[in-house]
Amino acid sequence: MASLRRFLRRYVPRSARTWIAQGRRSLRDRRDGVDRLLTLPTDSSESGVGDFQPRIIVTQRIPPNAHSAGKIVNLRIAAEHISRAVILPDKIFSFWTSVGPPTEKNGFVLGRSIIDDVLSQEVGGGLCQISGLIYEVGLRAGMIIRERHPHTLDLYTEETRFTPLGLDATVAYGFKDVRLQNCLGQPVRFSFVIEDTSITAQLEAAEPLPAWDVVIDCRPSGDSKIVRVSRTGPDHKTTLISENRYALG
């Protein structure tokens, strides 16, 4: 399987691989009945839902670099789409269902990205920061994690890191998504405040939401790090959420 993936990456254009991957995902969603649960972007004012208030809030800095201007453009486009999605009880939020293809036609520009474990740039680059924020906010709200993919490399030091290691969530259209299921008993919605040097993600709801405690345990292991993430809910029960190995970049 690994050799087949290497062959496809080398000889099949990325656009074709994306089309194939997206088709396979759509078929799988229909087979498993997930397509009926996915939340589609809508106008929140027409949703019939009561007054939303910020309940779970996480802020991260946006480090300045040669590609940060493009990244901020991409973050704002994604945030606009995501904030339209009202996630009803038992429904599933999908990052890519909300955002759509990250193409120039849809307004996205060049931003920094990690492609095949190498720092590069591509249209739509930088979206992993907002997908990671959504993942962290969902964790702290107690939502069910249906899909999340970690990075494979740790390219940052503690001084340059903006997303806590273990709470990252990489996305690649057609291949990797962030999906959270609303088990909170009321409609919720993500909203964002994006400045030149920071981004704040908020999970909004009409009624208060208890915040879950998230604990990160990071331990060195040879030329990599093993990171375990667990969370504890209002019932004081602790659950292991993930255990990932990050190679040192």
C-alpha positions in Angstrom: 0.0 0.0 0.0 2.8 2.4 0.9 4.6 1.7 -2.4 1.3 2.3 -4.3 1.0 5.7 -2.6 4.5 6.6 -3.5 3.8 5.6 -7.1 0.7 7.7 -7.3 2.4 10.7 -5.8 5.2 10.5 -8.3 3.3 9.8 -11.5 -0.3 10.9 -11.1 -1.0 14.7 -11.1 -2.2 16.0 -7.8 -5.5 17.2 -9.3 -6.3 13.7 -10.5 -5.4 12.2 -7.1 -7.6 14.8 -5.4 -10.5 14.0 -7.7 -10.2 10.2 -7.0 -9.8 10.7 -3.3 -12.9 13.0 -3.1 -14.9 10.5 -5.1 -13.9 7.7 -2.8 -14.8 9.8 0.3 -18.2 10.6 -1.1 -19.0 7.0 -1.8 -17.9 6.0 1.7 -20.0 8.8 3.2 -23.1 7.5 1.4 -22.3 3.9 2.3 -22.0 4.7 6.0 -24.9 7.2 6.0 -22.6 10.1 7.0 -23.8 12.2 4.1 -27.2 12.6 5.8 -25.5 14.0 8.9 -23.1 16.5 7.4 -23.8 20.1 8.1 -24.1 22.4 5.1 -23.3 26.1 5.3 -26.4 28.2 5.6 -27.4 31.6 6.7 -27.5 31.6 10.5 -30.2 34.2 10.6 -32.5 31.8 8.7 -31.8 28.8 10.8 -34.5 29.5 13.4 -32.0 29.1 16.2 -31.9 31.3 19.3 -29.3 33.9 20.2 -25.8 32.5 20.0 -23.2 33.5 22.6 -19.4 32.6 22.7 -19.0 29.7 25.1 -15.6 28.0 24.3 -12.8 30.4 23.2 -9.3 29.7 22.1 -6.8 32.3 20.7 -3.5 31.7 18.9 -1.0 34.1 17.5 -0.3 34.2 13.7 3.6 34.3 13.4 4.8 36.9 10.9 6.7 35.4 7.9 7.0 35.9 4.1 3.7 34.1 3.5 1.6 35.4 6.5 -0.3 37.9 4.4 -1.6 35.2 2.1 -2.3 32.9 5.0 -4.5 35.6 6.6 -6.5 36.0 3.4 -7.1 32.2 3.3 -8.0 32.1 7.0 -10.6 34.9 6.5 -12.2 33.2 3.5 -12.4 29.9 5.4 -13.8 31.6 8.5 -16.5 33.3 6.5 -17.7 29.9 5.2 -17.4 28.0 8.4 -19.3 30.6 10.5 -22.4 30.1 8.3 -22.7 26.4 9.4 -25.2 25.9 12.3 -24.4 22.4 13.6 -27.7 20.9 14.9 -27.7 18.2 17.6 -26.2 14.9 16.3 -25.1 16.5 13.1 -21.5 16.4 11.9 -19.4 19.4 11.1 -16.9 18.8 8.2 -14.2 21.4 7.5 -14.2 20.8 3.8 -17.9 20.5 3.4 -18.1 24.0 4.9 -15.0 25.6 3.2 -15.2 24.0 -0.2 -12.2 23.5 -2.6 -9.3 25.9 -1.8 -8.8 27.2 -5.3 -8.0 30.6 -6.9 -11.5 30.6 -8.3 -12.8 30.6 -4.8 -10.6 33.4 -3.7 -7.7 31.5 -2.1 -4.1 32.7 -2.5 -0.7 31.3 -2.0 0.3 30.5 1.6 2.8 28.4 3.4 2.0 24.7 3.6 3.6 21.4 4.3 3.6 19.1 1.2 5.0 15.6 1.5 6.8 16.6 4.8 8.5 19.6 3.1 7.7 23.3 3.8 6.4 24.8 0.6 3.6 27.1 -0.6 0.4 26.4 -2.3 -3.0 28.0 -3.0 -5.0 27.8 0.2 -1.8 27.4 2.4 -2.1 28.1 6.1 -5.5 26.6 6.6 -4.2 24.1 9.1 -4.1 26.7 11.7 -7.9 27.2 11.6 -8.6 23.5 11.3 -6.4 22.9 14.4 -8.2 25.6 16.3 -11.6 24.0 15.4 -10.3 20.7 16.6 -9.1 22.1 19.9 -12.3 24.0 20.5 -14.3 20.9 19.7 -12.2 18.9 22.2 -12.7 21.5 24.9 -16.4 21.5 24.3 -16.8 17.7 24.5 -17.7 17.2 20.9 -17.2 13.7 19.3 -14.1 13.6 17.2 -15.1 11.8 13.9 -11.9 12.6 12.0 -8.6 14.3 12.7 -5.1 13.9 11.2 -1.9 15.0 13.0 1.1 16.3 11.2 4.0 13.8 10.9 6.8 16.3 11.6 7.4 18.8 14.4 8.9 21.7 12.6 8.8 24.2 15.4 10.5 25.1 18.7 8.6 26.0 21.8 9.3 29.7 21.0 8.0 29.5 17.4 5.1 27.1 18.0 1.6 28.6 17.7 -0.5 25.4 17.8 0.1 23.1 20.8 1.8 19.8 19.6 -0.9 17.2 19.8 -3.8 19.6 19.1 -2.8 20.2 15.5 -5.1 19.0 12.7 -3.8 18.9 9.2 -6.3 19.1 6.3 -5.9 18.3 2.6 -8.8 18.7 0.3 -10.1 15.2 -0.7 -7.7 13.4 1.6 -7.8 14.7 5.1 -10.7 16.4 6.9 -11.6 17.6 10.4 -15.0 16.2 11.4 -16.8 16.8 14.8 -20.2 15.5 15.8 -22.5 17.7 17.9 -23.4 15.7 21.0 -24.0 18.8 23.1 -27.8 18.8 23.1 -28.2 22.1 21.4 -27.2 23.8 18.1 -23.7 25.3 18.0 -21.7 27.4 15.6 -18.1 28.3 15.1 -17.1 32.0 14.8 -13.7 33.7 14.4 -11.9 37.0 15.1 -8.9 37.3 12.8 -6.3 40.1 13.3 -3.0 40.6 11.6 -1.2 38.8 14.4 -3.8 36.5 16.0 -6.8 34.4 15.4 -9.6 33.6 17.9 -12.0 30.7 17.5 -15.2 30.6 19.4 -17.9 27.9 19.7 -21.2 29.7 20.2 -24.4 28.3 21.6 -27.6 29.7 23.1 -27.1 28.0 26.5 -23.9 27.6 28.5 -21.5 24.8 27.7 -19.2 23.2 30.3 -15.5 23.3 29.3 -13.6 20.0 29.3 -10.1 19.8 30.6 -7.5 18.8 28.0 -4.1 17.5 29.0 -1.1 17.1 26.7 1.7 14.6 27.6 4.8 15.0 25.4 7.8 12.7 25.7 11.0 12.4 23.7 11.5 9.1 21.9 14.8 8.9 20.0 14.6 11.2 17.0 10.9 11.9 17.5 8.3 12.9 20.1 5.3 10.9 21.4 2.3 13.0 22.3 -0.7 11.7 24.2 -3.8 13.9 24.5 -6.5 13.1 27.0 -9.6 15.0 28.2 -11.7 15.0 31.3 -15.4 15.9 31.3 -17.8 17.3 33.8 -18.3 13.7 35.1 -14.6 13.6 36.0 -14.0 10.7 33.6 -10.7 10.9 31.7 -10.5 9.6 28.1 -7.4 9.1 25.9 -8.1 11.0 22.7 -4.9 10.5 20.7 -1.4 9.2 20.8 0.8 10.5 17.9 4.5 10.3 17.0 6.1 13.4 15.5 9.5 13.2 13.8 11.8 16.0 14.6 12.0 18.4 11.7 
